[in-house]
Amino acid sequence: MEKRPRPADLQRWSREVARDPASLAFLPLADVYRRQGQRDAALRLCLRGLERHPDHPGAHALLARIYLELGEREKAFDEWGIVLRLDPSSFEANRGVGFFHLERGDPGKAREYLERASSRRPDDSLTSEALAMAMQREAAAQRETAARRETARREAARRDAARREAAAAGPADGGGQRVDAAESRSRTATRRDPARIFEPLESETPFKGALLLDGHGLLLAGRLGSDGDGRSEALGAIVAGAVEEAARTATMLELGGWRGLLLHAEDAVLHIAPLRTDNVLILAAETSAPSGWVVRSAEAAAELASGFLGGENE
Amino acid sequence: MNEPLRGALDRLSRVPGVQGALIVDAQTGVPVLTELTELVDGTAVAALAASLFQRSSRSAMAADFGKLEMLQLEAENGHVLATGSGELVVVVLAELDAQLGLVRLQARRALEDLA
């Protein structure tokens, strides 16, 4: 249980900070303000103290706590990142970053940080519970990935078999019809494979991939070129912050609901858009892709995703 | 220093459909220079657009897509465009039917003037 500061301590710290702006007394004083619910005052004091002590891990940890209580999770995450650079063994920062990744749907990363926090304080029940949850979710995600790979492998084998069957029949023996039938079966299977729902767009040169995410940033369908499942899964968690910020910006500027966010980065163009109630669709393209093409392809991807979601709901 | 920037913002704000153009401090979200119609709250646009740019930049970097060069937010009633390089971000608020190609071109030019 935290010790309650005496009024005399408060006065002494206030005097010290007023007399010497470089004094470290800002730390306990800002923490008292925080615990009293005076978060804005705590934030101001902490930021001012950090100007004099930019490498003080305790000050960054306190700032993270203040941001967290203000609901600024991204900023708290940034501060914990600084704490970990200054003090990689910090229990609080490892735990905070672990919780953050768990919330954002990245159980692998969450486990990594929570294990470090747990090794520092094995008796912290909150950390132990979060670690157990991260491990369960990571195992579930791995099972899901393995199942998807198995589905893809079976699909490839089915296609090969269909081609062999058609080739063996030959063109003079109704082979054309057999090829059609075999390919039709194969196409049906393709529609059912979540990883391949955007396949019709893959012949377009600038297309790098498309992903359909649920409201929690979890991957529902699609893939990113040859980057592998891991990256596709991670991207959902990574863009979640930008999605929230886009929706907030549109609302607060009274622009109505957001329809899309086009990001031109050094190595790719991303189009992120809401779909139905809480799904998000991401389309990735080469940087050479014209913006109009990106928008049109995103519309085409949205149709394919809607078809997939419709099929899922049936 | 302000003359070329003022000129760049002036060109941006004259593109059909543009309601306002700003140069914003990327870290604090405070407007440095503005060209706005009376209806636009420059402080809010600056703060929100800078925050969106920062957040999207972090996402792009984290996803290994490299540095974010430009973003365009499309909403039911308009667009927000932001492009940045380092400490400053050029922000444009535009109507739904604005000439976005021209807006992007002028925003890039304004960014070059900042360099």
Interface residues (C-beta under 8 A of the other chain):
Chain A: E74 R231 A234 L235 I238 V239 G241 A242 E245 A246 R248 T249 A250 M252 L253 E254 L255 G256 G257 W258 R259 G260 L261 L262 L263 H264 A265 E266 D267 A268 L270 A284 S291
Chain B: A44 V45 L48 A49 S51 L52 R55 S56 R58 S59 A60 A62 A63 D64 F65 G66 K67 L68 E69 M70 L71 Q72 L73 E74 A75 E76 N77 G78 V80 L93 L100 G101 R104
